[in-house]
């Protein structure tokens, strides 16, 4: 690789993932974006935004990508009918222009790989045509591996040892969408001393919120019809639930114990297994970490009609933060133009730039 290349995919070995229970690779790809002028700026040091991808992502599909990479992540059959919606999606080239124009200060963007590298239980393919993989939930688990340690300790150490970074809390920011939003909030709960600002976009709050959800992604209706879209939603949700069992309660699985009523709602389940899942609830963790978000500027938001139903849990988490007196910005928004595609996917994509501005432009005083 050209050592002066600014759009980079570094290879990094995580010691905390060596010998993990699933045999997932410890060798990880980390996407690193370096700002214009990085190689010409002498000893200048830069703030770093760490962006955590959502469920099903890996180093082959970073959320913030180049124009060429975006074409790979979103196939022609999706880009053609919905091409006008993709003009608002942030790319690395757009970041270049925003930095050169002064609209954003120069910064380094880091996107680590948070995948378990285990195929989903249905071998279903993602938008890029590859078999989708399970997500780590950015959690240290005896059943899947030490993914919180890998992201919040080792990735930070690697980046700060290799690149010219500010190297302290004042210049470290954490962002993420969906599962990555969960990870970003988790980082602020567990490690508030490491990050100056956190922005979570349509974050998951607790896996238990998914037990009664019926998922249909709108663009699947358009592309494949109602019946196929419902089947795809059942499989996507089924794999996510299976992963929650794997990560949080693999020694006592919850899903096999669930009994449902005539309308499909979960009415009975193994209580100890349920408790294992509940211990991952961000609200539960918030109550058990007195220093959560201490000294951290915090922002999170969600679409009102997010198809994963995350708006309700986000409101619940917002209320808990208020009860604790933790200062934060919270927004439930509407995006009618995105309803035919995905309020979840486009809601995240369209709020990346405002979230970057929030992180990179601290309020004076």
ABEGO torsion letter per residue (X at the ends): XBAABABBBBBBBBAAABGBAAGBBABBBBBBBBBBGAAAAEABBBBBBBBBBBBGBBAABBABBBAAAAAAABBAAAAAAAAAAAAABBBAAAAAAAAAAGABBBBBBBBBBABAGBBBAAGBBBAAGBBBBBBAGGBBBAAAEBAAAAAAAAAAAAAAAABBBAGBAAABBBBBBEAAAAAAAAAAAABAAABABBBBBGBBABAAAAAABBBBBAAAAAAAEAAAAAAAAAAAAAAAAAAAAAAAAAABBAAAABBBBAAGBBABBBAAAAAAAAAABAAAAAAABAABGBGBBBBBBBBAABAAGAAAAAAAAAAAAAAAGBBBBBBBBBBAAAAABBAAAAAAAAAAAAAAAAAABBBBX
